[in-house]
């Protein structure tokens, strides 16, 4: 069965109202993960595109640890150690 544009708008309005109240209830009950899973919604943080080959890390002040620890952390992030 096909619906007219005005009928679809009414349906969308009711669906939006129902999902909105369900969303608020999930948030109040700390069940957002279940809500998002129910509707197949994945929240991803937007990553800033970077080129680790040209990245540098600047440390202000004295190092509180061993230089090798900092070099290892840099290497694990995919940044070339280079002239440290």
ChimeraX commands (.cxc) that place a marker at each C-alpha (Angstrom):
marker #1 position 0.00,0.00,0.00 radius 0.5
marker #1 position 1.30,3.44,-0.92 radius 0.5
marker #1 position 0.70,6.50,1.24 radius 0.5
marker #1 position 0.32,10.08,0.12 radius 0.5
marker #1 position 2.88,12.70,1.06 radius 0.5
marker #1 position 0.62,14.18,3.74 radius 0.5
marker #1 position -0.02,10.70,5.22 radius 0.5
marker #1 position 3.72,9.98,5.26 radius 0.5
marker #1 position 4.37,13.28,7.06 radius 0.5
marker #1 position 1.83,12.34,9.74 radius 0.5
marker #1 position 3.41,8.90,10.14 radius 0.5
marker #1 position 6.91,10.36,10.33 radius 0.5
marker #1 position 5.76,12.81,12.97 radius 0.5
marker #1 position 4.31,10.02,15.12 radius 0.5
marker #1 position 7.39,7.82,14.66 radius 0.5
marker #1 position 9.67,10.72,15.58 radius 0.5
marker #1 position 7.63,11.48,18.71 radius 0.5
marker #1 position 7.70,7.82,19.79 radius 0.5
marker #1 position 11.42,7.40,19.20 radius 0.5
marker #1 position 12.17,10.73,20.90 radius 0.5
marker #1 position 10.34,9.70,24.07 radius 0.5
marker #1 position 12.04,6.29,23.93 radius 0.5
marker #1 position 15.41,8.03,23.59 radius 0.5
marker #1 position 14.76,10.27,26.60 radius 0.5
marker #1 position 13.65,7.28,28.67 radius 0.5
marker #1 position 16.77,5.31,27.69 radius 0.5
marker #1 position 18.93,8.27,28.65 radius 0.5
marker #1 position 17.19,8.69,32.02 radius 0.5
marker #1 position 17.58,4.96,32.77 radius 0.5
marker #1 position 21.20,4.80,31.62 radius 0.5
marker #1 position 20.25,2.41,28.79 radius 0.5
marker #1 position 21.55,4.35,25.81 radius 0.5
marker #1 position 23.71,1.46,24.64 radius 0.5
marker #1 position 20.62,-0.76,24.35 radius 0.5
marker #1 position 18.70,1.98,22.54 radius 0.5
marker #1 position 21.49,2.58,20.03 radius 0.5
marker #1 position 21.91,-1.15,19.49 radius 0.5
marker #1 position 18.16,-1.59,18.93 radius 0.5
marker #1 position 18.20,0.89,16.06 radius 0.5
marker #1 position 21.63,-0.10,14.72 radius 0.5
marker #1 position 23.16,3.28,15.49 radius 0.5
marker #1 position 26.91,3.51,15.93 radius 0.5
marker #1 position 28.34,6.64,17.50 radius 0.5
marker #1 position 31.87,7.23,16.28 radius 0.5
marker #1 position 34.11,10.03,17.27 radius 0.5
marker #1 position 35.30,11.99,14.30 radius 0.5
marker #1 position 38.99,11.46,13.85 radius 0.5
marker #1 position 41.24,14.20,12.60 radius 0.5
marker #1 position 43.19,12.87,9.63 radius 0.5
marker #1 position 46.89,12.96,10.38 radius 0.5
marker #1 position 50.06,11.91,8.65 radius 0.5
marker #1 position 52.13,10.21,11.33 radius 0.5
marker #1 position 55.18,10.31,9.07 radius 0.5
marker #1 position 55.40,14.06,9.51 radius 0.5
marker #1 position 54.08,14.38,13.08 radius 0.5
marker #1 position 56.21,15.68,15.89 radius 0.5
marker #1 position 55.61,15.73,19.63 radius 0.5
marker #1 position 56.69,18.74,21.62 radius 0.5
marker #1 position 57.33,18.30,25.34 radius 0.5
marker #1 position 57.51,21.43,27.47 radius 0.5
marker #1 position 59.62,21.30,30.59 radius 0.5
marker #1 position 61.78,18.53,31.93 radius 0.5
marker #1 position 60.94,14.92,31.18 radius 0.5
marker #1 position 59.59,13.19,34.27 radius 0.5
marker #1 position 60.58,9.73,33.08 radius 0.5
marker #1 position 63.16,7.98,30.99 radius 0.5
marker #1 position 63.73,9.08,27.40 radius 0.5
marker #1 position 63.24,5.49,26.18 radius 0.5
marker #1 position 59.70,5.46,27.68 radius 0.5
marker #1 position 58.77,8.55,25.64 radius 0.5
marker #1 position 60.35,7.09,22.52 radius 0.5
marker #1 position 58.37,3.87,22.99 radius 0.5
marker #1 position 55.10,5.79,23.38 radius 0.5
marker #1 position 55.87,7.79,20.24 radius 0.5
marker #1 position 56.71,4.62,18.32 radius 0.5
marker #1 position 53.44,2.93,19.45 radius 0.5
marker #1 position 51.51,5.90,18.02 radius 0.5
marker #1 position 53.16,5.29,14.66 radius 0.5
marker #1 position 55.29,8.42,14.74 radius 0.5
marker #1 position 58.91,8.00,13.67 radius 0.5
marker #1 position 61.26,8.57,16.60 radius 0.5
marker #1 position 63.86,10.40,14.49 radius 0.5
marker #1 position 65.89,13.09,16.26 radius 0.5
marker #1 position 64.71,12.77,19.84 radius 0.5
marker link #1:1,2 radius 0.2
marker link #1:2,3 radius 0.2
marker link #1:3,4 radius 0.2
marker link #1:4,5 radius 0.2
marker link #1:5,6 radius 0.2
marker link #1:6,7 radius 0.2
marker link #1:7,8 radius 0.2
marker link #1:8,9 radius 0.2
marker link #1:9,10 radius 0.2
marker link #1:10,11 radius 0.2
marker link #1:11,12 radius 0.2
marker link #1:12,13 radius 0.2
marker link #1:13,14 radius 0.2
marker link #1:14,15 radius 0.2
marker link #1:15,16 radius 0.2
marker link #1:16,17 radius 0.2
marker link #1:17,18 radius 0.2
marker link #1:18,19 radius 0.2
marker link #1:19,20 radius 0.2
marker link #1:20,21 radius 0.2
marker link #1:21,22 radius 0.2
marker link #1:22,23 radius 0.2
marker link #1:23,24 radius 0.2
marker link #1:24,25 radius 0.2
marker link #1:25,26 radius 0.2
marker link #1:26,27 radius 0.2
marker link #1:27,28 radius 0.2
marker link #1:28,29 radius 0.2
marker link #1:29,30 radius 0.2
marker link #1:30,31 radius 0.2
marker link #1:31,32 radius 0.2
marker link #1:32,33 radius 0.2
marker link #1:33,34 radius 0.2
marker link #1:34,35 radius 0.2
marker link #1:35,36 radius 0.2
marker link #1:36,37 radius 0.2
marker link #1:37,38 radius 0.2
marker link #1:38,39 radius 0.2
marker link #1:39,40 radius 0.2
marker link #1:40,41 radius 0.2
marker link #1:41,42 radius 0.2
marker link #1:42,43 radius 0.2
marker link #1:43,44 radius 0.2
marker link #1:44,45 radius 0.2
marker link #1:45,46 radius 0.2
marker link #1:46,47 radius 0.2
marker link #1:47,48 radius 0.2
marker link #1:48,49 radius 0.2
marker link #1:49,50 radius 0.2
marker link #1:50,51 radius 0.2
marker link #1:51,52 radius 0.2
marker link #1:52,53 radius 0.2
marker link #1:53,54 radius 0.2
marker link #1:54,55 radius 0.2
marker link #1:55,56 radius 0.2
marker link #1:56,57 radius 0.2
marker link #1:57,58 radius 0.2
marker link #1:58,59 radius 0.2
marker link #1:59,60 radius 0.2
marker link #1:60,61 radius 0.2
marker link #1:61,62 radius 0.2
marker link #1:62,63 radius 0.2
marker link #1:63,64 radius 0.2
marker link #1:64,65 radius 0.2
marker link #1:65,66 radius 0.2
marker link #1:66,67 radius 0.2
marker link #1:67,68 radius 0.2
marker link #1:68,69 radius 0.2
marker link #1:69,70 radius 0.2
marker link #1:70,71 radius 0.2
marker link #1:71,72 radius 0.2
marker link #1:72,73 radius 0.2
marker link #1:73,74 radius 0.2
marker link #1:74,75 radius 0.2
marker link #1:75,76 radius 0.2
marker link #1:76,77 radius 0.2
marker link #1:77,78 radius 0.2
marker link #1:78,79 radius 0.2
marker link #1:79,80 radius 0.2
marker link #1:80,81 radius 0.2
marker link #1:81,82 radius 0.2
marker link #1:82,83 radius 0.2
marker link #1:83,84 radius 0.2
view
